[in-house]
Amino acid sequence: MSISSASLLSSATVSATGGTALPFASAGIVGEQNEIYATGDTDLRTRRSIVCSVKKPKVNASAPNGYTQARSQMLFKFPLELDNGAITINTVRVETSTDVETTQGEVDEYHKVVAQSLFDTDFDEFRRNLSLS
């Protein structure tokens, strides 16, 4: 399939099954950011982490509702030691921007639809081969 004719479920239940718990702990909150890291990763060079950050809405007369959108972002970092010994950091970014009038139920629905796109086969060629068709 392709993203040009993709199909995702509305009002779906999305959950993870199987696997093993991957515990995280906070390295500390600085401003509007909290970096958490995988506690089982002992090599600091290749330790997986997630940087969680927020931007709270602010009054803005030119915005549609008089406020900027609330923004939250999770930046997943997956360091990888290459065959030549160099370290690269592969990343996955999940970002949400919503109006202050958006309900939590609506935000939850957005996230469920987005989560499906990460494993739905309609998006395989996009993710694997950078195909936009």
C-alpha positions in Angstrom: 0.0 0.0 0.0 1.0 3.6 0.0 0.4 6.8 1.9 -1.6 8.2 -1.1 -4.3 5.7 -0.3 -3.7 5.0 3.4 -6.4 4.0 5.9 -6.2 4.5 9.7 -8.8 3.7 12.3 -10.8 6.4 14.0 -11.8 5.9 17.7 -9.4 3.0 17.8 -7.8 1.2 20.8 -4.1 1.3 20.5 -1.8 -0.6 22.9 1.5 -2.3 23.2 1.8 -6.0 23.9 4.6 -8.4 24.6 8.2 -7.0 25.0 10.1 -6.2 28.1 9.9 -3.1 30.3 12.4 -0.4 29.4 12.7 1.8 32.6 13.6 5.5 32.3 14.7 8.0 35.0 14.9 11.8 34.9 18.3 13.5 34.4 16.6 16.6 35.7 14.1 19.3 34.7 15.6 22.5 33.2 13.1 25.2 32.3 10.4 23.6 30.2 12.4 20.4 29.4 12.9 17.1 31.1 15.4 14.6 29.7 14.9 11.0 30.8 17.2 8.2 30.0 17.1 4.4 29.9 18.5 3.3 33.2 19.7 -0.1 31.9 22.1 1.5 29.4 25.4 1.6 31.1 27.5 3.1 28.3 26.9 6.9 28.4 27.9 7.2 24.7 25.0 5.0 23.5 22.5 5.6 26.3 18.9 6.0 24.9 17.0 9.0 26.0 13.8 11.0 25.5 13.8 14.8 25.7 10.3 16.0 26.7 9.6 19.7 26.3 6.6 22.0 26.5 5.7 25.5 25.4 2.7 26.8 27.3 0.1 29.0 25.4 0.6 32.7 25.7 -1.7 35.6 25.0 -1.4 36.7 21.4 -4.0 39.0 19.9 -3.3 37.9 16.3 -3.8 34.2 17.1 -7.2 32.7 16.1 -8.3 32.3 19.8 -6.2 35.1 21.3 -3.6 32.6 22.5 -0.7 30.7 20.9 -1.0 27.0 20.7 0.1 24.7 23.5 3.1 22.6 22.3 4.6 19.4 23.6 7.4 17.5 22.0 9.2 14.2 22.7 12.5 13.7 21.0 13.6 10.1 21.2 17.4 9.6 20.9 18.9 6.3 19.9 22.7 6.5 19.8 24.4 3.9 17.6 28.1 3.0 17.5 29.1 2.6 13.9 31.5 0.1 12.5 34.2 2.7 12.3 33.8 3.5 16.1 32.0 6.8 15.5 28.7 7.5 17.3 25.6 8.7 15.5 22.3 9.6 17.1 19.2 8.4 15.4 16.1 10.3 16.4 12.3 10.2 16.3 10.3 13.3 17.1 6.7 13.4 18.2 5.3 16.9 18.4 1.8 18.1 19.3 0.4 21.7 18.8 -3.1 22.3 19.9 -5.4 25.3 20.5 -6.4 26.0 24.1 -10.0 25.0 23.3 -9.0 21.5 22.2 -10.4 18.9 24.6 -8.2 16.2 26.1 -10.4 13.6 24.4 -9.6 15.2 21.0 -5.9 15.2 21.8 -6.1 11.6 22.8 -7.8 10.7 19.5 -5.1 12.6 17.5 -2.4 10.6 19.3 -4.2 7.3 18.7 -4.4 8.0 14.9 -0.8 9.1 14.8 0.4 6.0 16.8 -1.2 3.8 14.1 0.9 5.4 11.4 4.0 4.1 13.1 3.1 0.5 12.5 0.4 0.6 9.7 1.8 -1.1 6.6 0.3 1.8 4.4 3.2 3.9 5.7 6.0 1.3 5.3 7.4 2.6 2.0 7.3 6.1 3.4 9.3 5.2 6.5 11.6 2.6 4.9 12.3 4.1 1.5 11.3 7.8 1.9 8.5 7.3 -0.7 5.9 10.0 -0.8 3.5 8.1 -3.2 
